[in-house]
């Protein structure tokens, strides 16, 4: 058994050796074939390379030949171009030589001409000297004959020319005024008359003091309180001065701010009707009245916008409009004045074919700055414009507010409408009142300005200072000069005085001849 196993192992070993030798033979054969194949491929590659090299050499020779031919052709072309350029330069040189000859000839002619001109200039100078001498002699003879020196004659001539120029200017101004009046005055009167006729607002006069009626004289002591504690509490809570004097059954409230004065008046009336007057109660009532006033102010502002049909106004602007109800200007209620201006602007805008709502909006908001003009420094027109801009009003509305008192020059028709409506509302009879002293002083100032001009004999302020009648000396002022005089007086009034509306200046020239029969 063991022999069989050994024999099997020997056979297996012999088979493995035989397989290895066969495999080695096969591998060596493949290596040899591969070497032969590589040698054949290498020989073929060398042959191909030699053939490609010859082809490239031939191609390069062809390209060199073509390039050489092209270079030769280019050189020939350049040579032809150079010959042409040489010919052109030669022609230019010939032309330049001809021009130089011509210039030399002209230069010679100019020299001769200069000599002739110099001779003529000397002759002219001699003639001028001779003429000047003759003029001097003639001037001396004229002065001797007329009895005037040259300076006096010049002055008299200038005066005559100036007088004639002023006369012509006055005539021209008169013609222009007549033409302008024919085309514009009638239409302006119709628009203004229509606006005034269609709206006549109520007039409300406010004062810087308010009075509260008392049921009896005993109530004054209760308002004053022990050692004055009640009156001090009222003044501290409202910021208003209480004046308790000998006026029977009346207490006077004095304050510059009309809102505070109204709060104090309502609070005092409630305290009197309630009967309980002490510091704690006073503070409680004043707070309640202030809240009620806040609500009422907003309602007044909303009602104003509703009456005009103006919508989309910022709530803060509405509140400021309500505050205008409690402010006055020249004793004219500011909110009522703003409503009048808004209505007038709307009417005039309708007549002119403009946006009515925009015109009303500008008129309503034009005095917005008066609601805060004591808290913020500056003209109320500029303050109002800043507020309108802050609360997103359009640029046209902002400009109309700023320009309604000429703080900025008007640049839109709406600004001019607001100016006109503001003047109409302020100038309406009964709209504004003023003290007798200031009224008389204004009239005297008007008359003084008019009588300060040369040729004016008398001046009279009439129509409550809305018109000045000026009487002139007929010997000192002619018919044409009165037009210039009226313009000069009006201009000086504009520069020296502040007034609402317009002032008409009428210059009258009259010459009378009186005969007495005996």
C-alpha positions as CSV (number, residue, x, y, z in Angstrom):
1,X,0.0,0.0,0.0
2,X,2.8,2.3,0.9
3,X,4.5,1.5,-2.4
4,X,1.4,2.5,-4.2
5,X,1.2,5.8,-2.4
6,X,4.9,6.6,-3.1
7,X,4.4,5.6,-6.7
8,X,1.4,8.0,-7.0
9,X,3.4,10.8,-5.5
10,X,6.3,10.2,-7.9
11,X,3.9,10.2,-10.9
12,X,2.3,13.4,-9.6
13,X,5.8,15.0,-9.3
14,X,6.8,13.8,-12.7
15,X,3.6,15.3,-14.2
16,X,4.1,18.6,-12.4
17,X,7.7,18.8,-13.7
18,X,6.6,18.0,-17.2
19,X,3.8,20.6,-17.0
20,X,6.2,23.2,-15.9
21,X,8.7,22.5,-18.6
22,X,5.9,22.6,-21.2
23,X,4.7,25.9,-19.9
24,X,8.2,27.3,-19.9
25,X,8.6,26.2,-23.5
26,X,5.4,27.9,-24.5
27,X,6.4,31.1,-22.6
28,X,9.8,31.3,-24.2
29,X,8.2,30.8,-27.6
30,X,5.8,33.7,-27.0
31,X,8.7,35.9,-25.9
32,X,10.6,35.1,-29.0
33,X,7.6,35.8,-31.2
34,X,7.1,39.1,-29.5
35,X,10.7,40.1,-30.0
36,X,10.5,39.3,-33.7
37,X,7.2,41.3,-33.9
38,X,8.7,44.3,-32.2
39,X,11.7,44.2,-34.4
40,X,9.5,44.1,-37.5
41,X,7.3,47.0,-36.2
42,X,10.5,49.0,-35.4
43,X,11.8,48.5,-38.9
44,X,8.5,49.5,-40.4
45,X,8.4,52.6,-38.2
46,X,11.9,53.6,-39.3
47,X,10.9,53.2,-42.9
48,X,7.8,55.3,-42.4
49,X,9.8,58.0,-40.6
50,X,12.3,58.2,-43.4
51,X,9.5,58.6,-45.9
52,X,7.7,61.2,-43.8
53,X,11.0,63.1,-43.3
54,X,11.5,63.2,-47.1
55,X,7.9,64.4,-47.5
56,X,8.4,67.2,-45.0
57,X,11.7,68.3,-46.5
58,X,10.0,68.6,-49.9
59,X,7.1,70.5,-48.4
60,X,9.4,72.9,-46.6
61,X,11.3,73.5,-49.8
62,X,8.1,74.3,-51.6
63,X,7.1,76.8,-48.9
64,X,10.5,78.4,-48.9
65,X,10.3,78.9,-52.7
66,X,6.7,80.4,-52.4
67,X,7.8,82.7,-49.6
68,X,10.8,83.8,-51.5
69,X,8.6,84.6,-54.5
70,X,6.2,86.5,-52.4
71,X,9.0,88.6,-50.8
72,X,10.4,89.4,-54.2
73,X,6.9,90.5,-55.4
74,X,6.4,92.7,-52.2
75,X,9.8,94.3,-52.8
76,X,8.8,95.1,-56.4
77,X,5.5,96.6,-55.1
78,X,7.3,98.7,-52.5
79,X,9.8,99.9,-55.1
80,X,6.9,101.1,-57.4
81,X,5.2,102.8,-54.4
82,X,8.4,104.6,-53.5
83,X,8.8,105.8,-57.1
84,X,5.2,107.2,-57.0
85,X,5.9,108.9,-53.7
86,X,9.0,110.5,-55.1
87,X,7.1,111.8,-58.0
88,X,4.4,113.3,-55.7
89,X,7.1,114.9,-53.5
90,X,8.7,116.3,-56.5
91,X,5.4,117.9,-57.6
92,X,4.8,119.3,-54.1
93,X,8.3,120.8,-54.1
94,X,7.6,122.5,-57.4
95,X,4.3,123.9,-56.1
96,X,5.9,125.1,-52.9
97,X,8.6,126.9,-54.8
98,X,5.9,128.6,-56.9
99,X,4.1,129.6,-53.6
100,X,7.3,131.0,-52.1
101,X,7.9,133.1,-55.2
102,X,4.3,134.3,-55.0
103,X,4.6,135.1,-51.2
104,X,7.8,137.0,-51.8
105,X,6.0,139.1,-54.5
106,X,3.1,139.7,-52.1
107,X,5.4,140.6,-49.3
108,X,7.0,143.2,-51.5
109,X,3.6,144.6,-52.4
110,X,2.6,144.7,-48.7
111,X,5.8,146.6,-47.8
112,X,4.9,149.2,-50.5
113,X,1.3,149.3,-49.2
114,X,2.4,149.9,-45.6
115,X,4.5,152.8,-46.8
116,X,1.5,154.2,-48.5
117,X,-0.7,153.6,-45.4
118,X,1.9,155.3,-43.2
119,X,1.9,158.3,-45.5
120,X,-2.0,158.4,-45.4
121,X,-1.9,158.1,-41.6
122,X,0.4,161.0,-41.3
123,X,-1.9,163.0,-43.6
124,X,-4.9,162.0,-41.5
125,X,-3.2,163.0,-38.3
126,X,-2.4,166.3,-39.8
127,X,-6.0,166.7,-40.8
128,X,-7.3,165.7,-37.4
129,X,-5.0,168.2,-35.7
130,X,-6.3,170.9,-38.1
131,X,-9.9,169.8,-37.5
132,X,-9.4,169.7,-33.7
133,X,-8.1,173.2,-33.9
134,X,-11.1,174.3,-35.9
135,X,-13.5,172.6,-33.5
136,X,-11.8,174.3,-30.6
137,X,-12.2,177.6,-32.3
138,X,-15.8,176.9,-33.2
139,X,-16.5,175.8,-29.6
140,X,-15.0,179.0,-28.3
141,X,-17.1,181.0,-30.6
142,X,-20.3,179.0,-29.6
143,X,-19.5,179.5,-25.9
144,X,-19.0,183.2,-26.6
145,X,-22.3,183.5,-28.6
146,X,-24.4,181.3,-26.2
147,X,-22.9,182.4,-23.0
148,X,-22.6,178.6,-21.8
149,X,-19.5,176.5,-21.2
150,X,-19.2,173.1,-22.8
151,X,-19.9,171.4,-19.4
152,X,-23.0,173.5,-18.9
153,X,-24.2,172.7,-22.4
154,X,-23.5,169.0,-21.8
155,X,-25.5,169.0,-18.5
156,X,-28.4,170.8,-20.1
157,X,-28.4,168.3,-23.0
158,X,-28.3,165.3,-20.6
159,X,-31.2,166.7,-18.6
160,X,-33.3,167.2,-21.8
161,X,-32.4,163.6,-22.9
162,X,-33.3,162.2,-19.5
163,X,-36.6,164.1,-19.4
164,X,-37.5,162.9,-22.9
165,X,-36.5,159.3,-22.0
166,X,-38.7,159.3,-18.8
167,X,-41.5,160.8,-20.8
168,X,-41.3,158.0,-23.4
169,X,-41.0,155.4,-20.6
170,X,-44.1,156.8,-18.9
171,X,-46.0,156.6,-22.2
172,X,-44.9,153.0,-22.7
173,X,-45.8,152.0,-19.2
174,X,-49.2,153.6,-19.7
175,X,-49.8,151.7,-23.0
176,X,-48.7,148.4,-21.5
177,X,-50.9,148.9,-18.5
178,X,-53.9,149.7,-20.6
179,X,-53.3,146.5,-22.7
180,X,-52.8,144.4,-19.7
181,X,-56.0,145.7,-18.0
182,X,-58.0,145.0,-21.2
183,X,-57.0,141.3,-21.2
184,X,-56.5,140.4,-17.5
185,X,-58.2,142.9,-15.2
186,X,-61.8,141.9,-16.3
187,X,-61.2,138.2,-16.0
188,X,-59.4,138.5,-12.6
189,X,-62.4,140.6,-11.3
190,X,-64.9,138.0,-12.5
191,X,-63.0,135.1,-10.8
192,X,-62.5,136.9,-7.5
193,X,-66.1,138.2,-7.5
194,X,-67.4,134.7,-8.2
195,X,-65.2,133.3,-5.4
196,X,-66.3,135.9,-2.9
197,X,-70.0,135.6,-3.8
198,X,-70.1,131.8,-3.6
199,X,-68.5,131.7,-0.1
200,X,-69.2,134.0,2.8
201,X,-68.0,132.4,6.0
202,X,-68.9,133.2,9.5
203,X,-66.6,135.4,11.5
204,X,-65.4,134.4,15.0
205,X,-63.4,136.8,17.2
206,X,-61.2,135.3,20.0
207,X,-59.4,137.2,22.7
208,X,-56.4,136.5,25.0
209,X,-58.7,136.4,28.0
210,X,-61.8,134.5,28.9
211,X,-64.3,135.1,31.6
212,X,-66.2,132.6,33.8
213,X,-69.5,133.7,35.4
214,X,-70.0,132.8,39.0
215,X,-73.3,132.0,40.7
216,X,-72.5,134.2,43.6
217,X,-69.7,136.4,45.1
218,X,-69.1,133.7,47.7
219,X,-67.8,131.4,45.0
220,X,-64.7,133.6,44.6
221,X,-63.5,132.7,48.2
222,X,-64.0,129.0,47.5
223,X,-62.0,129.3,44.2
224,X,-59.2,131.1,46.1
225,X,-59.3,128.5,48.9
226,X,-57.6,128.5,52.2
227,X,-54.4,130.6,52.0
228,X,-54.8,130.6,48.2
229,X,-54.2,126.8,47.7
230,X,-57.1,126.2,45.3
231,X,-56.2,129.1,42.9
232,X,-52.5,128.0,43.0
233,X,-53.6,124.4,42.1
234,X,-55.7,125.6,39.2
235,X,-52.9,127.8,37.8
236,X,-50.3,125.0,38.3
237,X,-52.5,122.4,36.6
238,X,-53.6,124.5,33.6
239,X,-50.8,127.1,33.1
240,X,-53.4,129.9,33.1
241,X,-53.5,133.0,35.3
242,X,-56.7,133.6,37.3
243,X,-57.6,137.2,37.9
244,X,-60.1,137.7,40.7
245,X,-60.9,141.4,41.1
246,X,-63.9,143.6,41.9
247,X,-65.8,142.5,38.8
248,X,-69.1,141.2,40.2
249,X,-69.6,137.4,39.8
250,X,-66.8,137.0,37.3
251,X,-63.4,135.4,37.2
252,X,-61.0,136.3,34.4
253,X,-58.7,133.7,32.8
254,X,-55.6,135.1,31.2
255,X,-53.2,133.0,29.0
256,X,-51.5,133.5,25.6
257,X,-52.2,129.9,24.7
258,X,-55.9,129.6,23.8
259,X,-55.9,125.8,24.3
260,X,-54.8,126.1,27.9
261,X,-57.3,128.9,28.4
262,X,-60.1,126.8,27.1
263,X,-59.1,123.8,29.3
264,X,-59.0,126.1,32.3
265,X,-62.4,127.6,31.5
266,X,-64.1,124.3,31.1
267,X,-62.4,122.9,34.2
268,X,-63.4,125.9,36.3
269,X,-67.0,125.7,35.1
270,X,-67.2,122.0,36.1
271,X,-65.7,122.7,39.5
272,X,-68.2,125.4,40.1
273,X,-71.2,123.3,39.0
274,X,-69.9,120.3,41.1
275,X,-69.2,122.5,44.2
276,X,-66.2,120.3,45.4
277,X,-63.2,122.6,45.0
278,X,-59.9,121.3,46.4
279,X,-56.4,120.5,44.9
280,X,-57.0,116.8,44.3
281,X,-60.4,117.4,42.7
282,X,-58.9,120.2,40.6
283,X,-56.1,117.9,39.2
284,X,-58.7,115.2,38.4
285,X,-61.0,117.5,36.6
286,X,-58.2,119.2,34.6
287,X,-57.0,115.7,33.4
288,X,-60.5,114.7,32.3
289,X,-61.0,118.0,30.4
290,X,-57.6,117.7,28.7
291,X,-58.6,114.2,27.4
292,X,-62.0,115.5,26.2
293,X,-60.3,118.4,24.5
294,X,-58.0,115.9,22.7
295,X,-60.9,114.0,21.4
296,X,-62.8,117.2,20.4
297,X,-59.7,118.6,18.6
298,X,-59.5,115.5,16.5
299,X,-63.2,115.6,15.7
300,X,-62.9,119.3,14.7
301,X,-60.0,118.5,12.4
302,X,-61.9,115.5,10.9
303,X,-65.0,117.6,10.4
304,X,-63.0,120.3,8.5
305,X,-61.5,117.7,6.1
306,X,-64.9,116.2,5.7
307,X,-66.6,119.5,4.9
308,X,-64.0,120.2,2.2
309,X,-63.9,116.7,0.8
310,X,-60.2,116.4,1.4
311,X,-59.1,112.9,2.3
312,X,-56.0,110.9,3.1
313,X,-54.5,113.5,5.5
314,X,-52.2,112.2,8.2
315,X,-53.9,111.9,11.6
316,X,-51.3,114.2,13.2
317,X,-52.1,116.9,10.7
318,X,-55.8,116.4,11.4
319,X,-55.0,117.0,15.1
320,X,-53.1,120.2,14.3
321,X,-56.0,121.4,12.2
322,X,-58.3,120.9,15.2
323,X,-55.9,123.0,17.3
324,X,-56.3,125.9,14.8
325,X,-59.9,126.2,16.0
326,X,-58.6,127.7,19.3
327,X,-56.0,130.1,17.7
328,X,-56.5,133.5,16.3
329,X,-54.6,135.8,13.9
330,X,-55.4,139.5,14.0
331,X,-58.5,138.4,16.0
332,X,-59.5,136.1,13.0
333,X,-60.1,132.5,13.9
334,X,-57.3,130.5,12.1
335,X,-59.3,127.4,11.3
336,X,-62.2,129.4,10.0
337,X,-59.7,131.5,7.9
338,X,-58.1,128.2,6.6
339,X,-61.6,126.9,5.6
340,X,-62.3,130.2,3.8
341,X,-59.0,130.0,2.0
342,X,-59.6,126.4,1.0
343,X,-63.1,127.2,-0.4
344,X,-61.7,130.2,-2.3
345,X,-58.8,128.2,-3.7
346,X,-61.3,125.5,-4.9
347,X,-63.6,128.0,-6.6
348,X,-60.7,129.8,-8.4
349,X,-59.1,126.5,-9.4
350,X,-62.5,125.4,-10.9
351,X,-62.6,128.7,-12.9
352,X,-59.1,128.2,-14.2
353,X,-59.5,124.5,-15.0
354,X,-57.1,123.2,-12.3
355,X,-57.2,120.3,-9.8
356,X,-59.9,121.5,-7.3
357,X,-59.0,119.0,-4.6
358,X,-55.3,119.8,-4.7
359,X,-56.1,123.6,-4.5
360,X,-58.4,123.0,-1.5
361,X,-55.8,120.9,0.2
362,X,-53.2,123.6,-0.1
363,X,-55.6,126.2,1.1
364,X,-56.6,124.2,4.2
365,X,-53.1,123.4,5.2
366,X,-51.5,126.8,4.4
367,X,-51.5,128.1,8.1
368,X,-50.7,124.7,9.6
369,X,-47.5,126.2,11.2
370,X,-49.6,128.5,13.4
371,X,-50.6,125.4,15.5
372,X,-47.0,125.0,16.7
373,X,-45.4,128.4,16.0
374,X,-44.9,129.0,19.7
375,X,-43.1,125.7,20.3
376,X,-40.9,125.8,17.1
377,X,-38.8,128.8,15.9
378,X,-39.2,130.3,12.5
379,X,-41.9,131.7,10.2
380,X,-45.2,129.8,10.4
381,X,-45.2,129.2,6.6
382,X,-41.8,127.4,6.7
383,X,-42.9,125.5,9.9
384,X,-46.1,124.4,8.2
385,X,-44.2,123.3,5.0
386,X,-41.8,121.2,7.1
387,X,-44.7,119.6,8.9
388,X,-46.5,118.8,5.6
389,X,-43.3,117.3,4.2
390,X,-42.8,115.3,7.4
391,X,-46.2,113.7,7.0
392,X,-45.8,112.9,3.3
393,X,-47.7,115.6,1.6
394,X,-46.9,116.2,-2.1
395,X,-44.2,118.6,-3.1
396,X,-46.7,121.0,-4.7
397,X,-48.7,121.2,-1.4
398,X,-45.5,121.8,0.6
399,X,-44.3,124.5,-1.8
400,X,-47.7,126.3,-1.7
401,X,-47.6,126.3,2.1
402,X,-44.0,127.7,2.2
403,X,-44.7,130.3,-0.5
404,X,-48.0,131.8,0.7
405,X,-46.2,134.7,2.6
406,X,-43.3,135.0,0.1
407,X,-40.8,133.2,2.4
408,X,-39.9,131.4,-0.8
409,X,-40.7,132.6,-4.3
410,X,-43.9,131.0,-5.7
411,X,-43.1,128.5,-8.5
412,X,-46.6,126.9,-9.1
413,X,-50.1,128.2,-9.9
414,X,-51.3,126.6,-6.7
415,X,-48.9,128.7,-4.6
416,X,-50.3,131.9,-6.3
417,X,-53.9,130.7,-5.7
418,X,-53.2,130.3,-2.0
419,X,-51.6,133.7,-1.8
420,X,-54.6,135.3,-3.5
421,X,-57.2,133.4,-1.4
422,X,-55.3,134.2,1.8
423,X,-55.3,137.9,0.9
424,X,-59.1,137.7,0.1
425,X,-59.9,136.1,3.4
426,X,-57.8,138.5,5.4
427,X,-59.1,141.6,3.6
428,X,-62.8,140.7,3.8
429,X,-64.6,143.5,5.7
430,X,-65.0,142.4,9.4
431,X,-62.6,139.5,9.1
432,X,-59.9,141.2,11.2
433,X,-59.8,144.0,13.8
434,X,-57.1,146.1,15.1
435,X,-56.6,148.6,17.8
436,X,-57.4,152.3,17.2
437,X,-53.9,153.4,17.9
438,X,-52.3,151.0,15.5
439,X,-55.0,151.7,12.9
440,X,-54.4,155.5,13.1
441,X,-50.6,155.0,13.0
442,X,-50.9,152.8,9.9
443,X,-52.9,155.5,8.1
444,X,-50.5,158.2,9.1
445,X,-47.6,156.1,7.8
446,X,-49.3,155.6,4.5
447,X,-50.0,159.3,4.1
448,X,-46.4,160.1,5.1
449,X,-44.9,157.8,2.5
450,X,-47.0,159.4,-0.2
451,X,-46.3,163.0,0.8
452,X,-42.6,162.3,0.8
453,X,-42.3,162.4,-3.0
454,X,-41.6,165.6,-5.0
455,X,-44.7,167.2,-6.5
456,X,-47.2,165.7,-4.0
457,X,-49.3,168.3,-2.3
458,X,-51.6,166.2,-0.2
459,X,-52.4,162.5,0.4
460,X,-55.4,160.8,2.0
461,X,-55.7,157.2,3.2
462,X,-59.2,155.9,2.7
463,X,-61.2,152.6,2.7
464,X,-59.6,151.6,6.1
465,X,-56.2,152.0,4.6
466,X,-56.9,149.9,1.5
467,X,-56.4,152.9,-0.8
468,X,-54.3,156.1,-0.9
469,X,-55.5,159.1,-2.9
470,X,-52.5,161.3,-3.8
471,X,-53.0,164.9,-5.0
472,X,-50.1,166.3,-7.1
473,X,-49.1,169.8,-8.2
474,X,-50.1,170.1,-11.9
475,X,-47.2,172.4,-12.6
476,X,-44.6,170.1,-11.1
477,X,-46.0,166.7,-12.5
478,X,-47.4,166.1,-16.0
479,X,-49.9,163.5,-17.1
480,X,-47.3,160.9,-18.1
481,X,-45.3,161.3,-14.9
482,X,-48.2,160.4,-12.6
483,X,-48.0,156.8,-13.8
484,X,-44.4,156.5,-12.7
485,X,-45.2,158.3,-9.5
486,X,-48.0,155.8,-8.6
487,X,-45.5,152.9,-9.2
488,X,-42.8,154.5,-7.1
489,X,-45.2,155.2,-4.2
490,X,-46.6,151.6,-4.3
491,X,-43.1,150.2,-4.4
492,X,-42.0,152.2,-1.3
493,X,-45.2,151.1,0.6
494,X,-44.3,147.4,-0.2
495,X,-40.8,147.9,1.1
496,X,-41.6,149.9,4.3
497,X,-44.9,148.5,5.5
498,X,-46.5,145.2,6.5
499,X,-50.2,144.8,5.7
500,X,-52.8,142.2,4.7
501,X,-54.2,142.2,1.2
502,X,-53.5,145.0,-1.2
503,X,-53.3,148.8,-1.1
504,X,-54.4,150.8,-4.2
505,X,-52.4,154.0,-5.0
506,X,-54.4,156.6,-7.0
507,X,-52.6,159.7,-8.2
508,X,-54.8,162.6,-9.2
509,X,-53.6,165.6,-11.2
510,X,-56.1,168.5,-11.6
511,X,-55.7,172.0,-13.0
512,X,-58.4,174.5,-12.3
513,X,-59.0,178.0,-13.7
514,X,-61.3,180.3,-11.7
515,X,-62.7,183.5,-13.1
516,X,-64.7,185.9,-11.0
517,X,-67.4,188.1,-12.7
518,X,-68.1,191.4,-11.0
